[in-house]
Amino acid sequence: MGVIPNLLVGSTAVTALGSAARGMAEVFTPSATRQMELSAEAQMAALRQLGAEYADPGFGWFDRMVNGLNRLPRPLLAFGTLGLFVYAMVEPVSFGERMVGLNLVPDPLWWLLGAVVGFYFGAREAHYFRRSGPIAIPITDPLAVVAEPNPALNDWRAKT
């Protein structure tokens, strides 16, 4: 009966000794698992901060007005072109006089108009192309964001 209590007391001593050894080992070799956990926590904190920045843009009246103005050129160009066809059918003489006036516009001015319109629609297409990139999916498991394999597991496999 005297041996069993000594073993139980010894087991707590062994546990304490093991904890001390693990703590001492982490002084010389940092815990790879703990590093992964800290990296995942930092990454999740950065993602939360980024999400908070874009959560509510809070558009004011000026922002809404400018967004509305940005949506006008395409419909105006489309309906204006159709309107020119209607105008040519309704008032052919007046339409012809206006086209003679357009014929007097120098070529460099037409090139400038083409560049402005081209860059406007090109920038608009690039904007929508950039917005349709990869979709961010919220990650619930913080360790799932770590793409590299577990370094502690690799060390253990190398030793066995």
MDAnalysis code that builds the backbone (N, CA, C; Angstrom):
import MDAnalysis as mda
import numpy as np

u = mda.Universe.empty(480, n_residues=160, atom_resindex=np.repeat(np.arange(160), 3), trajectory=True)
u.add_TopologyAttr("name", ["N", "CA", "C"] * 160)
u.add_TopologyAttr("resid", np.arange(1, 161))
u.add_TopologyAttr("resname", ["MET", "GLY", "VAL", "ILE", "PRO", "ASN", "LEU", "LEU", "VAL", "GLY", "SER", "THR", "ALA", "VAL", "THR", "ALA", "LEU", "GLY", "SER", "ALA", "ALA", "ARG", "GLY", "MET", "ALA", "GLU", "VAL", "PHE", "THR", "PRO", "SER", "ALA", "THR", "ARG", "GLN", "MET", "GLU", "LEU", "SER", "ALA", "GLU", "ALA", "GLN", "MET", "ALA", "ALA", "LEU", "ARG", "GLN", "LEU", "GLY", "ALA", "GLU", "TYR", "ALA", "ASP", "PRO", "GLY", "PHE", "GLY", "TRP", "PHE", "ASP", "ARG", "MET", "VAL", "ASN", "GLY", "LEU", "ASN", "ARG", "LEU", "PRO", "ARG", "PRO", "LEU", "LEU", "ALA", "PHE", "GLY", "THR", "LEU", "GLY", "LEU", "PHE", "VAL", "TYR", "ALA", "MET", "VAL", "GLU", "PRO", "VAL", "SER", "PHE", "GLY", "GLU", "ARG", "MET", "VAL", "GLY", "LEU", "ASN", "LEU", "VAL", "PRO", "ASP", "PRO", "LEU", "TRP", "TRP", "LEU", "LEU", "GLY", "ALA", "VAL", "VAL", "GLY", "PHE", "TYR", "PHE", "GLY", "ALA", "ARG", "GLU", "ALA", "HIS", "TYR", "PHE", "ARG", "ARG", "SER", "GLY", "PRO", "ILE", "ALA", "ILE", "PRO", "ILE", "THR", "ASP", "PRO", "LEU", "ALA", "VAL", "VAL", "ALA", "GLU", "PRO", "ASN", "PRO", "ALA", "LEU", "ASN", "ASP", "TRP", "ARG", "ALA", "LYS", "THR"])
u.atoms.positions = np.array([
    [0.811, -1.193, 0.000],
    [0.000, 0.000, 0.000],
    [0.855, 1.259, 0.000],
    [2.020, 1.176, 0.498],
    [2.879, 2.344, 0.542],
    [3.464, 2.689, -0.811],
    [3.483, 1.760, -1.752],
    [4.084, 2.000, -3.070],
    [3.134, 2.802, -3.967],
    [1.842, 2.495, -3.902],
    [0.880, 3.145, -4.801],
    [0.801, 4.658, -4.546],
    [0.682, 5.129, -3.327],
    [0.676, 6.593, -3.147],
    [1.971, 7.240, -3.618],
    [3.085, 6.553, -3.466],
    [4.349, 7.114, -3.937],
    [4.369, 7.217, -5.459],
    [3.759, 6.289, -6.169],
    [3.691, 6.347, -7.631],
    [2.810, 7.519, -8.091],
    [1.678, 7.725, -7.367],
    [0.800, 8.837, -7.725],
    [1.494, 10.176, -7.502],
    [2.212, 10.301, -6.403],
    [2.970, 11.528, -6.136],
    [4.068, 11.665, -7.174],
    [4.676, 10.573, -7.524],
    [5.728, 10.580, -8.537],
    [5.193, 10.963, -9.899],
    [3.934, 10.581, -10.207],
    [3.388, 10.900, -11.520],
    [3.173, 12.406, -11.674],
    [2.772, 13.089, -10.606],
    [2.636, 14.547, -10.704],
    [4.009, 15.188, -10.855],
    [4.993, 14.592, -10.217],
    [6.344, 15.117, -10.363],
    [6.836, 14.911, -11.790],
    [6.510, 13.754, -12.358],
    [6.915, 13.480, -13.744],
    [6.212, 14.451, -14.690],
    [4.925, 14.723, -14.437],
    [4.176, 15.667, -15.270],
    [4.792, 17.060, -15.175],
    [5.133, 17.475, -13.952],
    [5.742, 18.790, -13.765],
    [7.104, 18.851, -14.448],
    [7.872, 17.771, -14.342],
    [9.180, 17.711, -14.982],
    [9.039, 17.762, -16.504],
    [8.015, 17.069, -17.042],
    [7.773, 17.100, -18.488],
    [7.376, 18.486, -18.963],
    [6.534, 19.170, -18.194],
    [6.135, 20.541, -18.558],
    [7.336, 21.478, -18.528],
    [8.188, 21.306, -17.528],
    [9.384, 22.143, -17.440],
    [10.315, 21.881, -18.612],
    [10.464, 20.609, -18.986],
    [11.335, 20.260, -20.115],
    [10.778, 20.844, -21.413],
    [9.444, 20.779, -21.585],
    [8.836, 21.327, -22.800],
    [9.035, 22.841, -22.844],
    [8.849, 23.498, -21.703],
    [9.060, 24.946, -21.640],
    [10.503, 25.311, -21.932],
    [11.444, 24.514, -21.438],
    [12.862, 24.768, -21.683],
    [13.199, 24.520, -23.151],
    [12.601, 23.492, -23.741],
    [12.865, 23.189, -25.147],
    [12.343, 24.303, -26.044],
    [11.202, 24.923, -25.687],
    [10.636, 25.991, -26.511],
    [11.465, 27.264, -26.426],
    [12.336, 27.374, -25.435],
    [13.238, 28.514, -25.370],
    [14.254, 28.420, -26.499],
    [14.739, 27.217, -26.773],
    [15.762, 27.021, -27.800],
    [15.159, 26.768, -29.179],
    [14.077, 26.033, -29.249],
    [13.397, 25.743, -30.510],
    [11.942, 26.153, -30.361],
    [11.524, 27.208, -31.062],
    [10.138, 27.655, -30.903],
    [9.157, 26.589, -31.405],
    [7.984, 26.575, -30.802],
    [6.951, 25.621, -31.167],
    [6.389, 25.975, -32.539],
    [6.540, 25.058, -33.490],
    [6.053, 25.298, -34.849],
    [4.532, 25.404, -34.865],
    [3.873, 24.620, -34.048],
    [2.406, 24.676, -33.998],
    [1.947, 26.017, -33.464],
    [2.628, 26.510, -32.422],
    [2.247, 27.814, -31.861],
    [2.508, 28.932, -32.870],
    [3.590, 28.814, -33.632],
    [3.868, 29.811, -34.663],
    [2.754, 29.821, -35.712],
    [2.279, 28.646, -36.100],
    [1.187, 28.563, -37.071],
    [-0.083, 29.182, -36.505],
    [-0.362, 28.924, -35.233],
    [-1.555, 29.502, -34.609],
    [-1.469, 31.018, -34.566],
    [-0.299, 31.544, -34.192],
    [-0.127, 32.997, -34.140],
    [-0.223, 33.613, -35.532],
    [0.342, 32.930, -36.532],
    [0.257, 33.422, -37.905],
    [-1.191, 33.450, -38.380],
    [-1.942, 32.401, -38.062],
    [-3.352, 32.349, -38.464],
    [-4.155, 33.427, -37.751],
    [-3.868, 33.663, -36.473],
    [-4.579, 34.716, -35.735],
    [-4.280, 36.093, -36.335],
    [-3.012, 36.330, -36.691],
    [-2.651, 37.619, -37.291],
    [-3.333, 37.796, -38.641],
    [-3.389, 36.723, -39.412],
    [-4.038, 36.791, -40.723],
    [-5.539, 37.037, -40.579],
    [-6.165, 36.384, -39.635],
    [-7.597, 36.590, -39.416],
    [-7.871, 38.009, -38.918],
    [-6.984, 38.543, -38.067],
    [-7.152, 39.917, -37.594],
    [-7.047, 40.901, -38.761],
    [-6.099, 40.650, -39.670],
    [-5.964, 41.520, -40.844],
    [-7.192, 41.425, -41.738],
    [-7.730, 40.213, -41.922],
    [-8.937, 40.059, -42.739],
    [-10.144, 40.739, -42.098],
    [-10.247, 40.652, -40.775],
    [-11.354, 41.332, -40.083],
    [-11.236, 42.845, -40.236],
    [-10.014, 43.371, -40.120],
    [-9.810, 44.808, -40.273],
    [-10.158, 45.246, -41.692],
    [-9.724, 44.488, -42.687],
    [-10.045, 44.824, -44.078],
    [-11.541, 44.768, -44.311],
    [-12.205, 43.768, -43.755],
    [-13.654, 43.667, -43.901],
    [-14.374, 44.828, -43.241],
    [-13.859, 45.288, -42.102],
    [-14.487, 46.415, -41.413],
    [-14.332, 47.707, -42.206],
    [-13.222, 47.845, -42.943],
    [-13.014, 49.056, -43.733],
    [-14.027, 49.174, -44.869],
    [-14.411, 48.039, -45.442],
    [-15.310, 48.058, -46.594],
    [-16.733, 47.637, -46.254],
    [-17.055, 47.538, -44.991],
    [-18.380, 47.051, -44.599],
    [-19.474, 48.029, -45.007],
    [-19.338, 49.297, -44.650],
    [-20.372, 50.283, -44.962],
    [-19.693, 51.519, -45.529],
    [-19.752, 51.708, -46.867],
    [-19.066, 52.858, -47.435],
    [-19.697, 54.188, -47.045],
    [-20.977, 54.202, -46.673],
    [-21.633, 55.428, -46.231],
    [-21.653, 56.510, -47.293],
    [-22.256, 56.226, -48.443],
    [-22.302, 57.190, -49.527],
    [-23.172, 58.385, -49.143],
    [-22.665, 59.586, -49.393],
    [-23.430, 60.806, -49.171],
    [-24.129, 61.228, -50.451],
    [-24.773, 62.397, -50.420],
    [-25.522, 62.862, -51.589],
    [-24.594, 63.138, -52.756],
    [-23.370, 63.668, -52.488],
    [-22.436, 63.963, -53.571],
    [-21.973, 62.681, -54.261],
    [-21.669, 61.651, -53.471],
    [-21.247, 60.373, -54.046],
    [-22.349, 59.773, -54.907],
    [-23.583, 59.848, -54.432],
    [-24.703, 59.316, -55.220],
    [-24.896, 60.110, -56.507],
    [-24.700, 61.434, -56.441],
    [-24.854, 62.261, -57.634],
    [-23.769, 61.926, -58.669],
    [-22.525, 61.791, -58.226],
    [-21.435, 61.471, -59.147],
    [-21.630, 60.073, -59.740],
    [-22.081, 59.125, -58.935],
    [-22.366, 57.783, -59.472],
    [-23.460, 57.845, -60.530],
    [-24.457, 58.674, -60.309],
    [-25.514, 58.846, -61.309],
    [-24.983, 59.467, -62.585],
    [-24.106, 60.480, -62.460],
    [-23.509, 61.104, -63.646],
    [-22.617, 60.126, -64.403],
    [-21.932, 59.261, -63.678],
    [-21.072, 58.267, -64.334],
    [-21.871, 57.259, -65.146],
    [-23.144, 57.116, -64.848],
    [-23.970, 56.152, -65.572],
    [-24.650, 56.768, -66.796],
    [-24.501, 58.060, -66.999],
    [-25.190, 58.723, -68.108],
    [-24.556, 58.569, -69.492],
    [-23.226, 58.578, -69.673],
    [-22.658, 58.634, -71.026],
    [-23.088, 57.495, -71.946],
    [-23.124, 56.284, -71.495],
    [-23.480, 55.173, -72.397],
    [-24.904, 55.298, -72.919],
    [-25.911, 55.510, -72.049],
    [-27.248, 55.660, -72.615],
    [-27.385, 56.900, -73.496],
    [-26.703, 58.001, -73.126],
    [-26.787, 59.199, -73.957],
    [-26.182, 58.963, -75.337],
    [-25.050, 58.269, -75.394],
    [-24.448, 57.965, -76.698],
    [-25.346, 57.046, -77.523],
    [-25.898, 56.035, -76.887],
    [-26.752, 55.096, -77.617],
    [-28.027, 55.773, -78.121],
    [-28.724, 56.480, -77.230],
    [-29.968, 57.141, -77.651],
    [-29.694, 58.321, -78.579],
    [-28.547, 58.988, -78.404],
    [-28.183, 60.082, -79.306],
    [-27.946, 59.589, -80.728],
    [-27.300, 58.431, -80.856],
    [-27.074, 57.860, -82.190],
    [-28.400, 57.482, -82.842],
    [-29.287, 56.846, -82.065],
    [-30.614, 56.529, -82.616],
    [-31.380, 57.805, -82.960],
    [-31.216, 58.841, -82.138],
    [-31.861, 60.120, -82.414],
    [-31.371, 60.745, -83.714],
    [-30.065, 60.559, -84.032],
    [-29.554, 61.071, -85.302],
    [-30.247, 60.402, -86.490],
    [-30.514, 59.112, -86.391],
    [-31.229, 58.425, -87.480],
    [-32.654, 58.976, -87.625],
    [-33.304, 59.196, -86.503],
    [-34.660, 59.753, -86.551],
    [-34.614, 61.169, -87.116],
    [-33.633, 61.967, -86.678],
    [-33.486, 63.340, -87.161],
    [-33.225, 63.360, -88.664],
    [-32.414, 62.425, -89.167],
    [-32.140, 62.364, -90.607],
    [-33.405, 62.043, -91.392],
    [-34.311, 61.263, -90.835],
    [-35.558, 60.929, -91.534],
    [-36.570, 62.072, -91.462],
    [-36.592, 62.778, -90.343],
    [-37.597, 63.834, -90.153],
    [-37.178, 65.126, -90.868],
    [-35.928, 65.562, -90.703],
    [-35.420, 66.811, -91.285],
    [-34.166, 66.533, -92.099],
    [-34.261, 65.968, -93.283],
    [-33.056, 65.607, -94.038],
    [-32.196, 66.815, -94.425],
    [-32.796, 67.942, -94.763],
    [-32.011, 69.106, -95.182],
    [-31.200, 69.641, -93.994],
    [-31.846, 69.799, -92.860],
    [-31.155, 70.292, -91.665],
    [-30.081, 69.304, -91.209],
    [-30.390, 68.006, -91.302],
    [-29.413, 66.979, -90.936],
    [-28.191, 67.080, -91.856],
    [-28.427, 67.276, -93.157],
    [-27.314, 67.400, -94.108],
    [-26.443, 68.601, -93.799],
    [-27.051, 69.729, -93.415],
    [-26.269, 70.919, -93.060],
    [-25.392, 70.647, -91.845],
    [-25.922, 69.943, -90.901],
    [-25.131, 69.631, -89.691],
    [-23.992, 68.661, -90.013],
    [-24.236, 67.737, -90.912],
    [-23.176, 66.792, -91.292],
    [-22.072, 67.497, -92.082],
    [-22.421, 68.506, -92.865],
    [-21.399, 69.308, -93.550],
    [-20.548, 70.018, -92.506],
    [-21.172, 70.496, -91.451],
    [-20.429, 71.126, -90.362],
    [-19.490, 70.139, -89.683],
    [-19.947, 68.915, -89.479],
    [-19.072, 67.895, -88.886],
    [-17.917, 67.536, -89.803],
    [-18.142, 67.638, -91.111],
    [-17.084, 67.330, -92.080],
    [-15.956, 68.349, -91.995],
    [-16.244, 69.545, -91.481],
    [-15.222, 70.583, -91.367],
    [-14.352, 70.426, -90.115],
    [-14.724, 69.519, -89.224],
    [-13.922, 69.289, -88.013],
    [-12.610, 68.632, -88.425],
    [-11.458, 69.183, -87.973],
    [-10.164, 68.610, -88.382],
    [-9.943, 67.209, -87.796],
    [-9.136, 66.415, -88.507],
    [-8.870, 65.030, -88.099],
    [-8.281, 64.902, -86.692],
    [-7.304, 65.742, -86.289],
    [-6.773, 65.572, -84.928],
    [-7.840, 65.714, -83.846],
    [-8.857, 66.535, -84.090],
    [-9.925, 66.671, -83.112],
    [-10.766, 65.396, -83.040],
    [-10.960, 64.742, -84.174],
    [-11.669, 63.455, -84.173],
    [-10.845, 62.394, -83.436],
    [-9.521, 62.419, -83.645],
    [-8.660, 61.469, -82.932],
    [-8.745, 61.696, -81.430],
    [-8.759, 62.970, -81.034],
    [-8.858, 63.278, -79.607],
    [-10.189, 62.791, -79.042],
    [-11.277, 63.013, -79.777],
    [-12.577, 62.530, -79.330],
    [-12.579, 61.003, -79.219],
    [-11.997, 60.334, -80.214],
    [-11.912, 58.866, -80.161],
    [-11.098, 58.380, -78.971],
    [-10.009, 59.083, -78.658],
    [-9.180, 58.681, -77.514],
    [-9.936, 58.878, -76.203],
    [-10.637, 60.000, -76.073],
    [-11.374, 60.268, -74.838],
    [-12.464, 59.218, -74.635],
    [-13.247, 58.977, -75.675],
    [-14.327, 57.987, -75.566],
    [-13.747, 56.587, -75.344],
    [-12.684, 56.252, -76.066],
    [-12.064, 54.936, -75.910],
    [-11.505, 54.715, -74.516],
    [-10.812, 55.732, -73.985],
    [-10.263, 55.592, -72.644],
    [-11.360, 55.557, -71.591],
    [-12.440, 56.306, -71.817],
    [-13.542, 56.279, -70.853],
    [-14.127, 54.880, -70.757],
    [-14.476, 54.299, -71.909],
    [-15.083, 52.971, -71.876],
    [-14.063, 51.892, -71.539],
    [-12.799, 52.084, -71.924],
    [-11.759, 51.121, -71.561],
    [-11.530, 51.087, -70.058],
    [-11.503, 52.279, -69.437],
    [-11.320, 52.338, -67.980],
    [-12.519, 51.732, -67.272],
    [-13.689, 51.948, -67.827],
    [-14.893, 51.387, -67.215],
    [-14.858, 49.858, -67.284],
    [-14.467, 49.328, -68.443],
    [-14.370, 47.868, -68.580],
    [-13.301, 47.313, -67.651],
    [-12.168, 47.998, -67.549],
    [-11.102, 47.533, -66.647],
    [-11.580, 47.546, -65.201],
    [-12.363, 48.559, -64.846],
    [-12.895, 48.631, -63.475],
    [-13.770, 47.416, -63.182],
    [-14.674, 47.082, -64.094],
    [-15.549, 45.937, -63.861],
    [-14.793, 44.618, -63.968],
    [-13.750, 44.578, -64.793],
    [-12.938, 43.361, -64.882],
    [-12.194, 43.117, -63.582],
    [-11.664, 44.192, -62.983],
    [-10.957, 44.042, -61.698],
    [-11.918, 43.652, -60.593],
    [-13.133, 44.161, -60.620],
    [-14.101, 43.836, -59.570],
    [-14.575, 42.394, -59.648],
    [-14.494, 41.776, -60.822],
    [-14.993, 40.409, -60.965],
    [-13.901, 39.387, -60.697],
    [-12.877, 39.749, -59.946],
    [-11.785, 38.834, -59.621],
    [-12.234, 37.777, -58.630],
    [-11.287, 37.156, -57.948],
    [-11.644, 36.100, -56.992],
    [-12.519, 36.636, -55.868],
    [-13.493, 35.858, -55.495],
    [-14.440, 36.249, -54.456],
    [-13.892, 35.799, -53.106],
    [-13.880, 36.710, -52.145],
    [-13.395, 36.381, -50.803],
    [-14.456, 35.557, -50.064],
    [-14.046, 34.391, -49.586],
    [-14.946, 33.519, -48.843],
    [-14.541, 33.589, -47.377],
    [-15.466, 33.916, -46.481],
    [-15.096, 33.990, -45.068],
    [-14.667, 32.625, -44.545],
    [-13.600, 32.626, -43.777],
    [-13.042, 31.390, -43.245],
    [-13.392, 31.312, -41.765],
    [-14.008, 30.226, -41.378],
    [-14.402, 30.080, -39.977],
    [-13.302, 29.419, -39.161],
    [-12.495, 28.555, -39.767],
    [-11.420, 27.882, -39.055],
    [-10.142, 28.691, -39.229],
    [-9.567, 29.291, -38.172],
    [-8.393, 30.141, -38.346],
    [-7.171, 29.365, -38.827],
    [-7.111, 28.065, -38.576],
    [-5.959, 27.292, -39.039],
    [-6.099, 26.886, -40.501],
    [-7.276, 27.096, -41.100],
    [-7.478, 26.712, -42.494],
    [-6.797, 27.677, -43.445],
    [-6.414, 28.888, -43.002],
    [-5.785, 29.854, -43.881],
    [-4.313, 29.536, -44.115],
    [-3.736, 28.643, -43.336],
    [-2.337, 28.282, -43.494],
    [-2.224, 27.289, -44.637],
    [-1.507, 27.683, -45.697],
    [-1.434, 26.853, -46.893],
    [-0.295, 25.838, -46.799],
    [0.773, 26.161, -46.069],
    [1.906, 25.248, -46.014],
    [1.621, 24.088, -45.062],
    [2.316, 22.983, -45.249],
    [2.088, 21.833, -44.371],
    [2.581, 22.119, -42.948],
    [2.193, 21.250, -42.037],
    [2.526, 21.399, -40.630],
    [4.015, 21.130, -40.421],
    [4.825, 22.153, -40.023],
    [6.259, 21.935, -39.849],
    [6.579, 20.987, -38.702],
    [5.773, 21.000, -37.642],
    [6.029, 20.091, -36.522],
    [5.832, 18.644, -36.969],
    [4.808, 18.406, -37.768],
    [4.562, 17.066, -38.285],
    [5.678, 16.625, -39.219],
    [6.186, 17.547, -40.043],
    [7.312, 17.217, -40.929],
    [8.571, 16.877, -40.127],
    [8.828, 17.625, -39.049],
    [9.996, 17.308, -38.198],
    [9.848, 15.931, -37.570],
    [8.640, 15.631, -37.103],
    [8.417, 14.335, -36.461],
    [8.596, 13.199, -37.474],
    [8.087, 13.400, -38.693],
    [8.240, 12.359, -39.727],
    [9.716, 12.181, -40.112],
    [10.477, 13.257, -40.106],
    [11.894, 13.157, -40.472],
    [12.680, 12.374, -39.416],
    [12.252, 12.478, -38.149],
    [12.966, 11.794, -37.074],
    [12.629, 10.311, -36.995],
    [11.448, 9.912, -37.496],
    [11.068, 8.502, -37.390],
    [11.424, 7.712, -38.613],
])
